[in-house]
């Protein structure tokens, strides 16, 4: 199995919307523990003790934030992801990039002072985990929040590449109500820099589930600094979250049926595009809106174009799928 160059997910793409992905971890949750006395698999380098991270050790030392993943403790880590995000580093002894990637992840995870846990998993010892996460190459990093996976990157990555992804992961976690801390680890560079006041207000509102208040904070930030790319992306994300929040399963089924029957119904097409982005079907979502724009003219076409640009911000303007959709949009417009 080859190990490709690092392919981090752009921060905006690693949004809470990916929590609705199709990966099913349930088949791994009830697997029996290994026989007593069976050792944990080796990790690619030295580091934390084996076992599941907790709030502390008997002698008062901080609990380890790096855990060797086994069939026996995997269920505990999945349950722990309701409290703090768990970052799984899937590695293999035959992969020369594995050790460096796991070490880099460990350094960054430790710097967050217990707000994240790292699970190092040897896919040769635990092949079912690689299958569940649909791993195509090693090393691979996948986070789990509330039992749901969020892809991070494949291949080697250094601390400078990993840190912004984990910063965004914590925002995703907070937006889904996962804000705990295990109290382990010590920030390598001191406490994280505080957010600008309006960004902090938006973050607090997201954590409280008040997406309209979060959107208003981001709008105010953009009034004060129109070039604030993080505020622009944040606004697009919370507006999408607000549109999706009231939808029930019956609503989503009805919307998909309506969109299939009425391809030129603006509201139905935009709503299903929202759902597709939320479910991780980004290309389907963007192609749907581009197709609508190509078939329609007048005010509805402009409304769809503006929504498409907002979805670009949600996914991440540097994402390859956005670049392709931009080219397709140019073709139908010009």
Protein Blocks (a to p, Z undefined) as FASTA:
>chain_A
ZZdddddddfklmpfklmmpcbdfklmmmgccddehiacdddfbecddedjddfbdfkop
acdfbdcddfklmmmmmmmmmmbccddddddfklmklmmmmmmmmmmmmmnnopaccddd
dfklmmmlmmmnopabdcdddddeehiacdfbecjddfklmmmmmmmmmmmmmmnopabd
ehiajdfkbpaddddfklmmmmmmmmnopaklmmmmmmmmmmmmmmlmklmmmmmmmmmm
mmmmmpcfklmmmmmmmmmmmmmlmklmmmmmmmmmmnopamlmmmmmmmmmmmpgcjll
mmmmmmmmmmmmmnopkbmklmmmmmmmmmmmZZ
